[in-house]
Amino acid sequence: MKRPEEIFEEARALIEKAADGAAVEELRIRYLGKKGELTALLRQVGEIAPEERKAFGQLVNKAKSDVEQLITERKKAFEQAGQGLRLKAERIDVTEPGREIPAGARHMITQTIDEIVGIFMSMGYSVTEGPEVETVFYNFDALNASPNHPSRDLSDTFYITEDVLLRTQTSPVQVRTLLAQKPPVKIISPGRCFRTDTPDATHSPMFHQVEGLLVDEGVTMTDLKGTLDAFAKRIFGAGVKTKFRPHFFPFTEPSAEVDVSCFLCGGEDPSCRVCHGSGWIELLGCGMVHPNVLQVADIDTERYTGFAFGLGVERTAMLKHGIDDIRLFYENDVRFIAQFY
Amino acid sequence: MLVPVSWMEEYVESRFAHPDLAERMVLSGSNIESVEVIGEGTEGVVIGKVEDVWDHPDSDHLVVCKVDVGADDGQPLQIVTGAPNVRAGDFVPVALHGSTLPGGVRIKKGKLRGVESAGMICSAQELGFDDKVVPLASKDGIWVLPEELKQEAALGQDALEALSLRQAEVIDFEITPNRPDCLSVYGMAREYAAVYDLPLQKVETLARDIPTDQSAEDFVKVSIAKPDLCPRYIARVATDVVIRESPWWMQRRLMLAGMRPINNIVDITNYVMLELGHPIHAFDIREIAGGEIHVDTAAPGETFTTLDGAERTLTEDTLLIKDGKRGVAIAGVMGGLNSEIRDDTKTILIETASFSEDSIRKTSKRLGLRTEASSRYEKGVPAELSQIASDRVCYLIDLTQSGKVLKGASDCYPAPQAKRTIIARAARVNAVLGTDLPADDMAGLLKRLGMEVEAKGGQLLVTPPSVRVDLKEEIDLVEEVARIYGYDKLEPTEHADSVAAQVTGSWAVRDLLRDVLTGAGFSEIQTYSFVSPAGVELIGAAGDPEKTDFVKLINPLGEENSVMRTTLLPNMLDVLARNFNRGNADCALFEIGNTFHMGQKTAEGLPTERLSLCAAFYRKGGPQLFRSGKDADFFLLKGALEKVFAKLGLGAPPLAPEEHSPTWHPGRCALVAGYGVIGEVHPDVLARYGIEERVCAFELDFDALAAAAALKREYAPLPKHPAATRDIALLAPEEVTVGALEGVIREKGGKTLESCGLFDVYRGKQVPEGKKSLAFSLTFRAQDRTLTDEEVNKTLSRILKSLESDCGAILRDA
């Protein structure tokens, strides 16, 4: 009968000489398997004198664990070497182009509306929409436009019949909403508008506006300033300033046009593509809702006041992204659309 | 509205210049289009006198002039010019060698057809004036300077200086339609004075009580038959009129304000119109039959020749100024040829009248005749202003010694207007503005605008100037307080409320579908809502009553934008065609937008608007669409359709083959029951659009999709037990559809069939003619146990049996 130390030495020599992982595995079976040489020794313990059995058992177990350790180490070494070769063979050229993942873009107009609407929704405004084909009543009469307001002319507005037209502004939604719900009313209304402009780089007979309306108790002109100033900073950057200039709209009074300081050059660059050196960009029209408009909806003008504003989507997008021709939006060349992925 | 700053400043008493004028005017509501400085950049143009003129030896249109420019050596310059109106004795502006004209043009001496020319005699246009303001005598040639300069200017003097045109600033104000009072120099001066809190000077006038022998009433008697259309008519008279050139100061102001000087009387009427905003008309009294002025409407069909020489047909609505026999002017629009001022006119009747805005607008519109006068009358000229304007004209006739103004006036003013008083509550003003201004401060701001204000216990009783026709109620005064106080002084605040934003269903669904489709590789387009009716013909739907149910525009820009779209497909094909023609490779697009349907009216009587969703693509050259490894075909688009349905919780899209639509390929089209249609576009349609690739498209009723959408998701427990998979290859007759086979498999698969997917279709070798080989992968699973092979095989054989009996499909290789 071989002694455990002898078997261990023999196994150690063979493990060291083993050519690959498979050979190591064979050795594991030969020494540690069910019928392995070391396992067999334990079965022969009966042949050992009873007083030596304990020591013998300990020796065998030590030899077993030593062999096992050697085998594990040797196997690991072979695995590592093997993996290194495999990985080397699997080298790729990382400068090859990535595979095309389907990816379309929202239209620039949608993206701009999403951004504007998102800002106002975060301030508590709900999206409300109205029809593109409107009545003269909602588009003009209810908005306090005088019967002779020039914008009513056939030369300014597309008509379907004498009483039906393509809305020239998103403002009719103000009246529709005020007639449909009681204050507080806090809405934002994006949509298409139409005016009889012949298309050129800066005019389009169809364009998009976003209208806003807040009617509640205690709404003031200073609130209007605060709201639009916050909006301008969010859409053009925290550094911009706003300027409110008195203006005229039939459905608001006092009315204002709002300019923002040039977000691109800050008025420093005389050839600035955005402000042309003036330092200011006309952004939107706004004002306090005219009492005559509130009265159309039977709203108590002593109790409630409100403000409204409207801004051009194309204009905002053109300013923000340096787009120099409004017709690009409606040509829908995929090379244009893809730039705004 | 062009306003020369120097003219405006005549009425604003100020000891200081106001370099920030433009900015402050803008901030108080007088928006500015542009500021022009006549004479800016012009250097070296001097006064010269033409001494002699002779023909150019070598040209039939050039002349050679000897021009005295007051040179030190006393020598006149020789200058060649092509101007037809150059005459010896005239004073002209001469651009010397080395001078600069507006726009940076440099003038140098040189030879013109061999003749030395030491400089250039300038036209008014070359010195920066618009063609339409240049006096007729100088319009088509050099500028023949006014006679009076012969006394006042020295030869060789800087011409712009001599003409008081150095740094002549002209502001072009953008006047909003509510402020007709600002269509005048004096109106803008009132704003100027208010902005700087300076006194506004009164306009100098010639009163009626002047000591003359004759009086206006001796010459003319006015009556008004229609006082609702003409509240007031004032006639004053001047005799001994001499028609001649106006003094240069008046010509200069007219030119700077955009009006051409004609002669002294016409110029004075124009001057007062520009200054006060009140149109004036002058008649030659010789032509006023019986010295009678009668304001009445025309007889229907009556014809009348206006002073532009055009004969016009009037209606019974036309307000006509008549004399004892006939019409002499279309009220507020244009005078008549029969009574216009002529060179030999001696006695004139000066009409200063107030007419109804509506009447003038209608007449002007109907005649297609819009004049300086009518455009002002349309916006409102108050009767109170008429007297000042009338007396102002007389003052200027007197000042310029153009005639002898008579005392008195024939002033017909049947119902004098009472002054308007508006009450403004100080508390209300503050409540709207968010300010805390004392009532006295508000009163002060309003007074700066020329209003009379009486403060009474928190209320302001305000009487605005008569010309402020826009001021009618309290809110109008709120705005006046705010803009003179300064919008910039309002401190931004935040309105406190607890309103939470809500999203409407349709808006949210649009957002979702944009995500789905962009995620699938489609890009969004936006196209016009108005289209050409021909689009429906191009897609072969001319016979479809729903697609031709057009909402038509009365006044479209053109045929191509003349009806509202009933379908998105024509626009989509237009866009695809444009991209195709531009050589753009693969193109996958979608649009979500309204379609319009005239026949279906809403409760309000408006056409119905329905949101539609259209998606389409073509594949062209380059890599395969989306590099999907497969052709861009019907099934790729169907994949997108399935994603749309899946996102909306609508299950599999219900497709039924459609073979009879002229829009679609008869073998590659399906109706999506209740929602729309998907298919390959018919090659005839594509040919009409010039697209030389296959196009697949779907168009769906978005509103129906949004209404059906089941967006709520409920968690289904993940399976605890393993699945068993069986792949089967079937040999089926060609005419049996995959849908039919799937139907049988699902029905017979029962509860334990988890999924069934087609993974291969094969025709060819080893497959008999008229048959196809279809490979399905079936997955079986039970929620409560691991299925045994026996159970799965039992179900599978049930499926196979039915496939054979119902569809004639047999297991291949079996």
Chai-1 contact restraints between the chains, C-beta under 6 A:
chainA,res_idxA,chainB,res_idxB,connection_type,confidence,min_distance_angstrom,max_distance_angstrom,comment,restraint_id
A,E100,B,R627,contact,1.0,0.0,6.0,A-B,restraint_1
A,P102,B,A520,contact,1.0,0.0,6.0,A-B,restraint_2
A,P102,B,G521,contact,1.0,0.0,6.0,A-B,restraint_3
A,P102,B,F626,contact,1.0,0.0,6.0,A-B,restraint_4
A,G104,B,T518,contact,1.0,0.0,6.0,A-B,restraint_5
A,G104,B,G521,contact,1.0,0.0,6.0,A-B,restraint_6
A,G104,B,F522,contact,1.0,0.0,6.0,A-B,restraint_7
A,G104,B,S523,contact,1.0,0.0,6.0,A-B,restraint_8
A,A105,B,S523,contact,1.0,0.0,6.0,A-B,restraint_9
A,R106,B,R514,contact,1.0,0.0,6.0,A-B,restraint_10
A,R106,B,T518,contact,1.0,0.0,6.0,A-B,restraint_11
A,R106,B,E524,contact,1.0,0.0,6.0,A-B,restraint_12
A,H107,B,E524,contact,1.0,0.0,6.0,A-B,restraint_13
A,H107,B,Q526,contact,1.0,0.0,6.0,A-B,restraint_14
A,I109,B,Q526,contact,1.0,0.0,6.0,A-B,restraint_15
A,T110,B,E524,contact,1.0,0.0,6.0,A-B,restraint_16
A,M121,B,A501,contact,1.0,0.0,6.0,A-B,restraint_17
A,G124,B,V499,contact,1.0,0.0,6.0,A-B,restraint_18
A,G124,B,A500,contact,1.0,0.0,6.0,A-B,restraint_19
A,G124,B,A501,contact,1.0,0.0,6.0,A-B,restraint_20
A,Y125,B,A501,contact,1.0,0.0,6.0,A-B,restraint_21
A,S126,B,A501,contact,1.0,0.0,6.0,A-B,restraint_22
A,S126,B,Q502,contact,1.0,0.0,6.0,A-B,restraint_23
A,V127,B,T504,contact,1.0,0.0,6.0,A-B,restraint_24
A,V127,B,W507,contact,1.0,0.0,6.0,A-B,restraint_25
A,P131,B,L606,contact,1.0,0.0,6.0,A-B,restraint_26
A,P131,B,E609,contact,1.0,0.0,6.0,A-B,restraint_27
A,E132,B,S529,contact,1.0,0.0,6.0,A-B,restraint_28
A,E132,B,N594,contact,1.0,0.0,6.0,A-B,restraint_29
A,V133,B,L606,contact,1.0,0.0,6.0,A-B,restraint_30
A,V133,B,P607,contact,1.0,0.0,6.0,A-B,restraint_31
A,N148,B,R361,contact,1.0,0.0,6.0,A-B,restraint_32
A,L154,B,N555,contact,1.0,0.0,6.0,A-B,restraint_33
A,F158,B,L553,contact,1.0,0.0,6.0,A-B,restraint_34
A,Y159,B,I554,contact,1.0,0.0,6.0,A-B,restraint_35
A,Y159,B,N555,contact,1.0,0.0,6.0,A-B,restraint_36
A,I160,B,V551,contact,1.0,0.0,6.0,A-B,restraint_37
A,P184,B,D497,contact,1.0,0.0,6.0,A-B,restraint_38
A,P184,B,V499,contact,1.0,0.0,6.0,A-B,restraint_39
A,K186,B,V499,contact,1.0,0.0,6.0,A-B,restraint_40
A,R192,B,S529,contact,1.0,0.0,6.0,A-B,restraint_41
A,P205,B,L557,contact,1.0,0.0,6.0,A-B,restraint_42
A,M206,B,Y528,contact,1.0,0.0,6.0,A-B,restraint_43
A,D216,B,D497,contact,1.0,0.0,6.0,A-B,restraint_44
A,V219,B,H495,contact,1.0,0.0,6.0,A-B,restraint_45
A,T220,B,G434,contact,1.0,0.0,6.0,A-B,restraint_46
A,M221,B,L433,contact,1.0,0.0,6.0,A-B,restraint_47
A,M221,B,G434,contact,1.0,0.0,6.0,A-B,restraint_48
A,M221,B,L490,contact,1.0,0.0,6.0,A-B,restraint_49
A,T222,B,G434,contact,1.0,0.0,6.0,A-B,restraint_50
A,T222,B,L490,contact,1.0,0.0,6.0,A-B,restraint_51
A,T222,B,E491,contact,1.0,0.0,6.0,A-B,restraint_52
A,T222,B,T493,contact,1.0,0.0,6.0,A-B,restraint_53
A,D223,B,T493,contact,1.0,0.0,6.0,A-B,restraint_54
A,D223,B,H495,contact,1.0,0.0,6.0,A-B,restraint_55
A,K225,B,L490,contact,1.0,0.0,6.0,A-B,restraint_56
A,K225,B,P492,contact,1.0,0.0,6.0,A-B,restraint_57
A,G226,B,P492,contact,1.0,0.0,6.0,A-B,restraint_58
A,G226,B,T493,contact,1.0,0.0,6.0,A-B,restraint_59
A,G226,B,E494,contact,1.0,0.0,6.0,A-B,restraint_60
A,D229,B,P492,contact,1.0,0.0,6.0,A-B,restraint_61
A,F244,B,Y487,contact,1.0,0.0,6.0,A-B,restraint_62
A,R245,B,V26,contact,1.0,0.0,6.0,A-B,restraint_63
A,P246,B,G29,contact,1.0,0.0,6.0,A-B,restraint_64
A,P246,B,R483,contact,1.0,0.0,6.0,A-B,restraint_65
A,F248,B,T176,contact,1.0,0.0,6.0,A-B,restraint_66
A,F248,B,N178,contact,1.0,0.0,6.0,A-B,restraint_67
A,E253,B,I475,contact,1.0,0.0,6.0,A-B,restraint_68
A,E253,B,E479,contact,1.0,0.0,6.0,A-B,restraint_69
A,P254,B,E479,contact,1.0,0.0,6.0,A-B,restraint_70
A,P254,B,A482,contact,1.0,0.0,6.0,A-B,restraint_71
A,M288,B,V432,contact,1.0,0.0,6.0,A-B,restraint_72
A,P291,B,I475,contact,1.0,0.0,6.0,A-B,restraint_73
A,T305,B,V432,contact,1.0,0.0,6.0,A-B,restraint_74
A,N332,B,I525,contact,1.0,0.0,6.0,A-B,restraint_75
A,N332,B,V575,contact,1.0,0.0,6.0,A-B,restraint_76
A,V334,B,N579,contact,1.0,0.0,6.0,A-B,restraint_77
A,V334,B,N584,contact,1.0,0.0,6.0,A-B,restraint_78
A,V334,B,C587,contact,1.0,0.0,6.0,A-B,restraint_79
A,I337,B,S523,contact,1.0,0.0,6.0,A-B,restraint_80
